[in-house]
Amino acid sequence: MRRKRIAAICFSLSIAASAAGCGKLDNSYETVPVQTQAQPAESTPAASVPVQTTESAVTTLPEDPTQPEQTVEVPTEPVTEAPTQPVALPTEPVAVGFESVQQIVKTTTNLNLRTGPGTEYDSAGIVPGGTNVTRIGKAINWSQVIYNGRTYYMANQYLELVKDGETLPVGENRQPVNPTQPSATQPSQQQPVTPIDYSQYDLSDLAAFDNTVIPYGFGSKNRDEFNRPTGVFYYGSLYSQYGADFIGPNTNTIYLTMDEGYEAGYTPTILDTLKEKNVKATFFVTKQFVTEHPELVTRMINEGHTIGNHSCKHPSDGMPTLGLEGQVEDIMWLQNYVKDNFGYTMTLFRYPSGIFSVQSLALMNKLGLRPVFWSFAHKDWDTSNQPDVTSSLENIVSSLHPGAIYLLHAVSATNTALMGDFIDKARAAGYEFGQYPATGF
């Protein structure tokens, strides 16, 4: 009881911890172009508007230098079975900072039972969507609930009020999730049951490939008559033979991809906007994201989005530095986890920080993954120094071009705020958002 009070009182503190399992989720560096601040196209395709550009150097900037590393504890047991005899509700008071209520609420998706009010707290298990629970306390973002006769915390955005002024009879609707039957609608929090079979990967022939680290990045000065950055074609001429994508076909279809290294609280809103606008995006996820937010992964899959592999450790100095066997371990752990827990097979891969090598590209072919780079990115990953919404929107829209692959980070408050307007303006300029092909272009 004392531990629960401490957890509740401290819920407003920022928790800094280290990532577990495959290792630390490093602060990353994205090599991106410096985009120009041209006026957006409102009614004609941006490709038809001359773009004024200035010479700029490719820079390497930190993705999330202030983001604390977090401990990822993956429970190995399901929520305790409901007792056969009625038990009394806890006499523990409502947590500090929570309004005392008596309500029956229903989960709208599979949802974590947290030991404290925040995603940095451990998960005791997952309850299925459509489960009624008793809410005894409510704050801005979190609810204090009773489940299996115990106090837990759930995110408000996934709870729907059923009855006010009432509580559930003790012992009712307390079925735990069965962790042996994972699926897209019922993920478990078990470690992958499928071990990595290294014997199926013959890496001997990859020794002949160059493992020199190559940072991806292109300037914004040179563009062709369709407003496409010519730098992407340089990379394509050298590395497309290894199955990598740098830009889509020369059509009015563009592609929205989002990197999910960790959750900063904006993904639900982004998903709401995409659902409202009927846009399917590709979300590149890390181990930290999928283990801490299975409810968001489930929602992405169920709403028709594509999930891609963004590595387990997200090494800031690039995947090639892990070596061949290290890359296999990192990538296939995440592949197996998502397959075992969500019933989903990822076929796309995004290199952390955009750092790759020819040898690593050849390895991706062996692993059945298609590397996806980008033809637009901006400095959106620093949560403590977000770019202005208005100028960012102008930059994104003025950079529209046929086959554009947009890279946006979901930790960005700016991206979240401009998402709806970006979609509307892109469509007004004659573009449509396509779903990224599972096998690339």
C-alpha positions in Angstrom: 0.0 0.0 0.0 2.9 2.3 0.8 4.4 1.6 -2.6 1.1 2.5 -4.4 0.9 5.8 -2.5 4.5 6.6 -3.5 3.8 5.8 -7.1 0.7 8.0 -7.1 2.3 10.9 -5.4 5.3 10.8 -7.7 3.3 10.4 -10.9 4.1 14.0 -12.1 7.9 13.4 -11.9 9.9 12.7 -15.0 11.4 9.2 -14.7 14.7 8.4 -16.3 15.7 4.8 -16.6 17.5 2.5 -19.0 15.9 0.4 -21.7 16.0 -3.4 -21.1 16.0 -6.6 -23.2 18.0 -6.0 -26.4 19.7 -3.0 -24.9 19.5 0.7 -24.7 17.5 2.8 -27.0 20.2 5.3 -27.9 19.6 8.9 -28.6 19.7 9.0 -32.4 20.9 11.3 -35.1 19.0 11.8 -38.3 20.9 13.1 -41.4 18.3 15.3 -43.1 18.1 18.0 -45.8 17.6 21.6 -44.8 14.3 22.5 -46.5 13.4 25.9 -47.9 10.7 28.2 -46.8 8.7 28.6 -50.0 5.0 29.5 -50.0 2.7 26.5 -50.1 0.7 25.6 -53.2 -3.0 25.9 -52.5 -4.8 24.9 -55.7 -2.2 23.6 -58.0 0.4 20.8 -57.6 3.4 22.0 -55.8 5.6 20.4 -58.5 4.4 23.2 -60.9 5.6 26.0 -58.6 9.2 27.1 -59.0 11.1 26.5 -55.8 13.6 29.1 -54.6 16.4 27.3 -52.8 19.6 28.2 -51.1 22.7 26.2 -50.8 22.8 24.1 -47.6 25.0 21.6 -46.1 23.8 18.2 -44.9 23.8 18.3 -41.2 23.6 15.7 -38.5 21.4 16.6 -35.6 20.2 14.8 -32.4 16.8 13.1 -32.7 15.8 13.3 -29.1 18.7 14.4 -26.9 16.5 15.2 -23.9 14.4 12.1 -23.9 15.2 9.9 -20.9 15.8 6.3 -21.5 13.1 4.1 -19.9 13.0 0.7 -18.3 11.1 -1.8 -20.3 9.8 -4.5 -18.0 7.9 -7.2 -19.9 5.7 -9.2 -17.5 5.8 -12.9 -17.9 2.5 -13.7 -16.2 -1.1 -12.7 -17.0 -3.3 -10.6 -14.7 -4.3 -12.7 -11.6 -7.4 -14.8 -12.1 -10.5 -13.3 -10.4 -11.3 -14.9 -7.0 -14.2 -17.2 -6.8 -15.4 -15.5 -3.6 -16.4 -11.8 -3.5 -13.7 -9.6 -2.0 -14.0 -6.1 -0.6 -12.8 -3.1 -2.6 -9.5 -1.6 -1.4 -9.8 0.9 1.4 -6.8 2.8 0.0 -7.7 6.4 -0.6 -7.9 8.0 -4.0 -4.4 9.0 -5.3 -3.1 12.5 -4.7 -4.1 14.8 -7.6 -7.1 12.6 -8.6 -10.7 13.6 -8.3 -12.7 11.0 -6.3 -15.5 9.4 -8.5 -17.6 6.3 -8.6 -18.1 5.2 -12.2 -18.3 2.2 -14.4 -16.1 2.7 -17.5 -15.3 0.5 -20.5 -12.0 0.0 -22.3 -12.3 0.9 -26.0 -9.2 -1.1 -26.9 -6.8 -3.6 -25.3 -5.3 -1.6 -22.5 -2.4 -1.8 -20.1 -3.0 -1.9 -16.3 -0.3 0.4 -15.0 1.1 0.3 -11.5 1.2 4.1 -11.6 -0.2 7.0 -13.6 2.2 7.1 -16.5 3.7 5.0 -19.3 7.0 4.9 -17.3 5.3 2.7 -14.7 5.3 -1.1 -15.1 2.4 -2.9 -16.7 0.7 -5.6 -14.7 -1.0 -7.0 -17.8 -3.5 -6.1 -20.5 -7.3 -6.2 -20.4 -9.3 -6.7 -23.6 -11.2 -3.9 -25.3 -14.9 -3.8 -24.1 -14.1 -4.7 -20.5 -16.0 -2.8 -17.8 -14.0 -1.7 -14.8 -14.7 0.5 -11.7 -13.1 4.0 -11.8 -12.5 5.5 -8.3 -10.2 8.4 -9.3 -9.8 10.6 -12.3 -7.0 13.1 -13.4 -6.4 14.9 -16.7 -4.9 11.9 -18.5 -5.2 8.9 -16.2 -7.8 7.1 -14.2 -7.4 5.1 -11.0 -9.4 1.9 -11.4 -10.2 -1.3 -9.6 -9.6 -4.6 -11.4 -9.3 -8.0 -9.8 -9.8 -6.3 -6.4 -6.6 -4.3 -6.9 -5.9 -0.7 -7.8 -4.3 0.1 -11.2 -4.1 3.1 -13.6 -5.5 3.3 -17.1 -5.2 6.0 -19.8 -8.3 8.1 -20.0 -8.3 8.3 -23.8 -9.1 4.6 -24.0 -11.9 4.6 -21.4 -15.6 5.3 -22.1 -18.1 6.2 -19.4 -20.8 3.5 -18.9 -22.5 4.6 -15.7 -21.9 7.5 -13.4 -22.4 7.2 -9.6 -22.2 3.4 -9.7 -19.5 0.7 -9.2 -19.3 -2.9 -10.4 -20.4 -5.7 -8.1 -17.3 -7.2 -6.6 -15.9 -10.0 -8.7 -17.7 -9.1 -11.9 -16.0 -8.8 -15.3 -12.5 -9.6 -14.2 -11.3 -12.0 -16.9 -7.5 -11.7 -17.6 -6.0 -11.7 -21.0 -4.8 -15.2 -22.1 -1.2 -14.6 -23.0 -0.9 -17.8 -25.0 -3.2 -16.5 -27.8 -1.7 -13.3 -29.1 -3.3 -11.5 -32.1 -3.7 -8.1 -33.5 -6.8 -7.6 -31.3 -5.4 -9.3 -28.2 -1.7 -8.8 -27.8 0.1 -10.4 -24.8 3.2 -9.1 -23.1 5.2 -12.3 -23.3 8.7 -12.4 -24.8 8.7 -13.9 -28.3 8.1 -17.6 -28.1 10.0 -18.1 -31.4 13.7 -18.2 -30.8 16.0 -16.7 -33.4 17.3 -19.5 -35.6 20.7 -18.3 -36.8 21.3 -21.5 -38.8 18.8 -20.4 -41.4 20.9 -17.3 -42.3 24.1 -18.0 -44.2 26.1 -14.9 -43.7 29.3 -16.2 -45.2 28.8 -14.6 -48.6 28.2 -11.2 -47.0 31.8 -10.8 -46.0 32.6 -9.7 -49.6 30.4 -6.7 -49.3 31.7 -3.3 -48.1 30.7 -2.5 -44.5 31.8 1.2 -44.7 29.3 3.3 -42.8 27.2 5.6 -45.2 25.2 8.5 -43.7 22.1 9.2 -45.7 21.4 12.9 -46.5 20.9 15.2 -49.5 20.8 18.9 -49.9 17.7 20.9 -50.9 19.3 23.2 -53.6 19.0 21.0 -56.6 15.5 19.9 -57.7 14.2 18.7 -61.0 11.3 20.1 -63.0 8.9 18.1 -60.8 10.3 19.6 -57.6 12.0 16.3 -56.7 15.3 16.6 -54.8 17.9 15.3 -57.2 20.1 14.0 -54.4 17.7 11.0 -53.8 18.5 9.8 -57.4 22.2 9.8 -56.6 21.6 7.4 -53.8 19.1 5.4 -55.9 21.6 5.0 -58.7 24.1 3.4 -56.3 22.0 1.4 -53.9 18.5 0.7 -55.4 20.1 -2.5 -56.7 20.2 -3.8 -53.1 16.4 -3.3 -52.8 16.3 0.1 -51.1 13.7 2.8 -51.7 14.6 6.5 -51.7 11.6 8.0 -53.5 8.4 6.6 -55.0 7.3 6.5 -58.7 6.8 9.7 -60.6 3.1 10.0 -60.0 0.8 12.2 -57.9 0.8 9.6 -55.1 2.8 10.4 -52.0 3.6 8.4 -48.9 3.5 9.3 -45.2 5.9 7.4 -42.9 6.4 8.0 -39.2 9.2 6.9 -36.9 8.1 5.7 -33.5 11.3 5.4 -31.3 9.2 6.1 -28.2 5.8 7.5 -27.3 5.6 11.2 -26.3 1.8 11.2 -26.0 0.9 12.4 -29.6 0.4 9.1 -31.4 -3.3 8.8 -30.4 -4.1 12.2 -31.8 -2.1 11.5 -35.0 -4.1 8.3 -35.4 -7.3 10.2 -34.9 -6.4 12.7 -37.6 -5.4 9.9 -40.1 -8.7 8.1 -39.4 -10.7 11.3 -40.0 -8.8 12.1 -43.2 -8.8 8.4 -44.4 -5.0 8.3 -44.8 -2.9 5.1 -44.2 0.6 5.7 -42.9 3.6 3.5 -42.2 4.8 3.5 -38.6 8.4 2.3 -38.1 8.5 1.0 -34.5 11.3 0.0 -32.0 11.3 -2.5 -29.2 10.7 0.2 -26.6 7.5 1.4 -28.5 5.9 -2.1 -29.0 6.6 -3.4 -25.5 5.4 -0.2 -23.8 2.4 0.6 -26.0 0.8 -2.6 -27.4 -2.5 -0.8 -27.4 -1.2 1.7 -30.0 0.3 -1.0 -32.1 -3.0 -2.9 -32.0 -4.8 0.2 -33.1 -2.4 0.9 -36.0 -2.9 -2.6 -37.3 -6.7 -2.6 -36.8 -7.1 0.7 -38.6 -5.2 -0.5 -41.6 -1.8 1.2 -41.2 1.5 -0.5 -42.1 4.0 -1.4 -39.4 7.7 -1.4 -40.2 10.9 -2.5 -38.3 13.0 0.4 -36.9 15.3 -1.9 -34.9 15.5 -3.0 -31.3 18.3 -0.9 -29.9 18.1 2.1 -32.4 21.9 2.5 -32.3 22.8 6.2 -32.9 26.0 5.2 -34.7 24.2 3.0 -37.2 23.2 -0.6 -37.6 26.5 -1.6 -39.4 28.4 -1.0 -36.2 26.6 -4.0 -34.6 28.2 -6.5 -37.0 26.3 -9.0 -39.1 25.2 -11.3 -36.2 24.4 -8.3 -34.0 22.1 -6.9 -36.7 20.4 -10.3 -37.1 19.8 -10.5 -33.4 18.5 -7.0 -33.1 16.2 -7.0 -36.2 14.9 -10.6 -35.8 14.0 -10.1 -32.1 11.7 -7.4 -33.0 10.4 -9.3 -36.1 9.5 -12.3 -33.9 8.0 -10.2 -31.1 5.6 -8.4 -33.3 4.7 -11.6 -35.1 4.2 -13.6 -31.9 2.3 -10.9 -30.0 0.3 -9.2 -32.7 0.1 -11.8 -35.5 1.7 -9.3 -37.9 4.7 -9.8 -40.2 6.8 -6.7 -40.9 8.3 -6.4 -44.4 9.8 -2.9 -44.3 12.8 -1.6 -42.4 14.0 1.9 -41.7 17.6 2.5 -40.7 18.1 4.4 -37.4 19.6 7.7 -38.2 19.6 6.8 -41.9 23.0 5.2 -41.4 23.7 2.1 -43.5 26.3 0.1 -45.5 26.3 -2.0 -48.6 26.8 -5.1 -46.5 23.9 -4.2 -44.3 21.6 -3.6 -47.3 22.6 -7.1 -48.6 21.7 -8.5 -45.1 18.3 -6.9 -45.3 17.6 -8.8 -48.5 18.5 -12.1 -46.7 16.1 -11.2 -43.8 13.3 -10.4 -46.2 13.1 -6.7 -45.4 12.9 -3.7 -47.7 14.9 -0.6 -46.5 12.8 2.6 -46.8 14.6 5.9 -46.8 12.9 9.3 -47.5 12.7 12.2 -49.9 11.6 14.7 -47.2 12.4 15.2 -43.6 12.7 18.2 -41.3 14.1 18.9 -37.8 11.1 17.6 -35.8 12.7 15.1 -33.4 13.9 17.5 -30.7 11.0 17.6 -28.3 12.5 20.5 -26.3 13.0 22.6 -29.5 10.0 22.1 -31.8 9.9 24.1 -35.0 7.1 26.7 -35.6 3.9 25.1 -36.8 3.2 27.7 -39.5 6.6 27.8 -41.1 6.9 24.0 -40.8 3.6 23.6 -42.7 4.8 25.9 -45.4 8.0 24.0 -45.7 6.3 20.6 -45.9 3.8 21.8 -48.5 6.2 23.7 -50.6 8.4 20.5 -50.8 5.6 18.4 -52.3 6.7 16.3 -55.2 5.6 13.2 -57.1 6.4 10.0 -55.3 7.4 11.8 -52.1 8.3 9.7 -49.1 7.7 11.9 -46.1 9.5 11.1 -42.9 7.9 12.6 -39.8 8.5 11.8 -36.1 5.5 11.0 -34.0 7.1 12.6 -30.9 6.7 16.0 -32.5 4.0 18.4 -31.2 4.5 20.4 -34.4 3.8 17.5 -36.7 0.7 16.6 -34.6 -0.7 20.1 -34.9 -0.1 20.5 -38.6 -1.1 16.9 -39.8 -4.7 17.7 -40.8 -3.8 20.8 -42.7 -0.9 19.1 -44.4 -3.2 16.4 -45.7 -5.8 18.9 -46.9 -3.2 21.1 -48.6 -1.5 18.2 -50.3 -4.8 17.0 -51.7 -5.7 20.5 -52.8 -2.4 20.6 -54.7 -3.4 17.5 -56.6 -1.7 14.8 -54.6 -3.1 11.7 -52.9 -1.7 9.6 -50.1 -1.0 6.0 -50.9 -0.3 3.1 -48.6 3.3 2.0 -48.8 3.7 -1.3 -50.7 4.6 -4.2 -48.5 7.5 -5.1 -50.9 8.5 -1.6 -51.8 8.7 -0.1 -55.3 
